[in-house]
């Protein structure tokens, strides 16, 4: 009974929670090899009714094959998480377009490729899809002819991330920027930025993205300035907010 509950729990984690895939797979592998050892050890009950070598061999083959599959899947999930962890460092701590490293075409292409590999290894990794959206937007920023195609690809990646987990503020930002890139109306691209702030009301990055979106409409510049001032209340030295305030205060 305990083993069945453990397997059900593992199955639920693998299906619904991308953060717990690696420990769930490790736990599953532990149970798997415990079963192999169990079948390879003759207890008194088994000794009383010997199992044929053919049957034992069939059981061992099935378990070993399953172990190989689990090990392969575990490596894929681990590698996807590693790629996401390395790549997302480029998007931490500042606005998307403020990173000097991301002005290099080769670096941008490499980062996007990294996240694409991660989504291939683990299609249910929401973080991989979310950062793939942001990386895709970066690769298209200096290519006006491909801008619309880039925006559509970024939007698809953002939507996939939100399907997997809609509680991460950055995924909503990725969707909002994608919609802006596609030239969608103000009242269509603004809601994702508002949702991001609802999820992270004290996050300076989320607030700056919202202010940037509001500033796209001349009638909302005063509200954009209010959001920027909120960022400066949280962090008076935030350089992005200081620059935005200076721009918004100009006539």
C-alpha positions in Angstrom: 0.0 0.0 0.0 2.8 2.4 0.9 4.6 1.7 -2.4 1.4 2.3 -4.4 0.9 5.7 -2.6 4.5 6.6 -3.3 4.2 5.8 -7.0 1.0 7.8 -7.3 2.6 10.8 -5.5 5.6 10.6 -7.9 3.3 10.4 -10.9 1.4 13.6 -9.7 4.7 15.5 -9.2 6.0 14.5 -12.6 2.7 15.6 -14.2 1.9 18.9 -12.4 5.1 20.3 -10.8 8.1 21.0 -12.9 10.2 22.0 -9.8 10.0 18.5 -8.4 10.7 16.4 -11.5 14.3 15.6 -10.6 13.7 14.5 -7.0 10.6 12.6 -8.1 12.6 10.7 -10.7 15.4 10.0 -8.2 12.8 8.6 -5.7 11.2 6.5 -8.4 14.6 5.1 -9.4 15.2 4.2 -5.7 11.9 2.3 -5.6 12.6 0.7 -8.9 16.0 -0.8 -7.9 14.6 -1.8 -4.5 12.0 -3.9 -6.5 14.9 -5.4 -8.6 16.7 -6.4 -5.4 13.4 -7.8 -4.0 12.8 -10.0 -6.9 16.4 -11.1 -6.9 16.2 -12.2 -3.3 14.4 -15.5 -2.4 12.3 -15.1 0.7 10.8 -18.0 2.5 7.5 -17.6 0.6 9.4 -17.6 -2.7 11.5 -20.5 -1.7 8.4 -22.5 -0.9 7.2 -21.9 -4.5 10.2 -21.6 -6.7 10.0 -19.2 -9.6 11.3 -20.5 -12.9 14.6 -19.0 -14.2 12.8 -18.0 -17.3 10.2 -16.0 -15.4 12.8 -14.5 -13.2 14.8 -13.5 -16.2 11.8 -11.9 -17.8 11.1 -9.9 -14.7 14.7 -8.8 -14.5 14.7 -7.8 -18.2 11.6 -5.7 -17.8 12.9 -3.9 -14.7 16.3 -3.3 -16.2 14.8 -1.9 -19.4 12.5 0.4 -17.3 15.6 1.5 -15.4 17.4 2.5 -18.6 14.3 4.5 -19.7 14.0 6.2 -16.3 17.7 7.0 -16.2 17.5 8.6 -19.7 14.5 10.6 -18.8 16.1 11.7 -15.6 19.2 12.9 -17.4 17.1 14.8 -19.9 15.2 16.6 -17.1 18.4 17.4 -15.2 20.1 18.7 -18.4 17.1 20.9 -19.1 17.2 22.4 -15.6 20.9 23.0 -15.9 20.5 24.9 -19.2 17.7 27.0 -17.7 19.7 27.8 -14.6 22.7 28.9 -16.6 20.7 30.9 -19.2 18.4 32.8 -16.9 21.3 34.5 -15.3 21.3 36.9 -18.3 17.8 38.1 -17.4 18.2 38.7 -13.7 18.3 42.1 -12.0 17.4 44.5 -14.8 15.1 45.1 -17.6 15.2 43.0 -20.7 16.9 45.6 -22.9 19.3 46.9 -20.3 21.8 44.0 -20.3 25.0 44.9 -22.1 25.8 41.2 -22.7 22.5 40.8 -24.7 23.6 43.4 -27.3 26.0 40.8 -28.8 24.3 38.8 -31.6 26.3 35.7 -31.0 25.5 35.7 -27.3 21.8 36.2 -27.9 21.7 33.4 -30.5 23.5 31.1 -28.1 21.2 31.8 -25.2 18.1 31.2 -27.4 19.6 28.0 -28.6 20.2 26.9 -25.0 16.5 27.4 -24.0 15.3 25.7 -27.2 17.3 22.6 -26.3 15.9 22.8 -22.7 12.3 22.8 -24.0 13.2 19.8 -26.3 14.7 17.9 -23.4 11.8 18.7 -21.1 8.7 20.0 -22.9 6.9 20.5 -19.6 9.5 22.9 -18.1 7.6 26.2 -17.8 10.8 28.2 -16.9 12.5 27.0 -20.1 9.5 28.2 -22.2 9.3 31.5 -20.4 12.9 32.3 -20.9 12.8 31.0 -24.4 10.2 33.7 -25.1 12.4 36.4 -23.7 15.5 35.1 -25.5 13.5 35.0 -28.8 12.5 38.6 -28.4 16.2 39.5 -27.9 17.3 37.8 -31.1 14.7 39.8 -33.2 15.2 43.2 -31.7 17.8 44.3 -34.4 16.1 42.5 -37.3 13.1 44.6 -38.4 12.3 42.3 -41.3 12.0 39.3 -38.9 10.4 41.2 -36.1 6.9 40.0 -36.6 7.9 36.4 -37.0 10.1 36.7 -33.9 7.2 38.2 -31.9 4.9 35.4 -32.9 7.4 32.8 -31.8 8.0 34.6 -28.5 4.2 34.8 -27.9 3.8 31.1 -28.6 6.6 30.3 -26.1 5.1 32.6 -23.5 1.6 31.1 -23.9 3.1 27.6 -23.5 4.9 28.7 -20.3 1.6 30.1 -18.9 -0.3 26.9 -19.8 2.2 25.1 -17.6 2.3 27.7 -14.7 0.4 31.0 -14.7 1.7 32.0 -11.3 5.2 33.3 -12.5 5.1 37.0 -13.1 7.9 36.9 -15.7 5.8 34.7 -18.0 3.1 37.4 -18.1 5.8 40.0 -18.9 7.1 37.8 -21.7 3.5 37.7 -23.1 3.0 41.4 -22.8 6.3 42.2 -24.6 5.5 39.7 -27.3 2.1 41.4 -27.9 3.8 44.8 -28.1 6.3 43.4 -30.6 3.4 42.2 -32.8 1.9 45.7 -32.7 -1.2 44.7 -30.8 -3.4 47.5 -29.3 -2.6 49.0 -25.9 -5.6 47.5 -24.2 -4.5 44.1 -25.3 -0.8 44.1 -24.3 -1.2 46.0 -21.0 -3.2 43.3 -19.0 -0.3 40.8 -18.9 1.9 43.5 -17.3 -0.8 44.3 -14.7 -1.1 40.7 -14.0 2.7 40.4 -13.4 2.5 43.2 -10.8 -0.5 41.5 -9.1 1.7 38.4 -8.7 4.7 40.3 -7.6 3.6 43.7 -6.2 6.9 44.6 -4.6 9.1 43.4 -7.4 11.0 46.3 -9.0 11.5 44.5 -12.3 7.8 43.7 -12.7 6.9 47.3 -11.8 9.4 48.7 -14.3 8.0 46.6 -17.0 4.5 47.9 -16.2 5.7 51.5 -16.2 7.4 50.9 -19.5 4.1 49.5 -21.0 2.0 52.4 -19.6 4.4 54.9 -21.0 3.5 53.7 -24.5 0.3 55.6 -24.2 0.6 59.4 -23.8 -2.6 59.4 -21.6 -1.0 56.9 -19.2 2.3 58.6 -18.7 1.2 60.1 -15.4 0.3 56.5 -14.2 3.6 55.3 -15.5 5.4 57.9 -13.4 3.4 56.8 -10.3 4.6 53.2 -10.9 8.2 54.4 -11.3 7.9 56.4 -8.0 6.7 53.2 -6.4 9.9 51.4 -7.6 12.0 54.2 -6.1 10.2 53.9 -2.8 11.3 50.2 -2.7 14.8 50.9 -4.1 15.9 54.6 -4.3 19.0 53.6 -6.2 17.3 51.7 -9.0 19.0 53.0 -12.1 16.4 51.8 -14.5 13.6 53.6 -12.5 15.7 56.8 -12.2 16.2 56.9 -16.0 12.6 56.3 -16.6 11.5 59.0 -14.2 13.8 61.4 -16.0 12.3 60.6 -19.3 8.7 60.7 -18.1 9.2 64.1 -16.5 10.2 65.7 -19.7 7.5 67.6 -21.5 
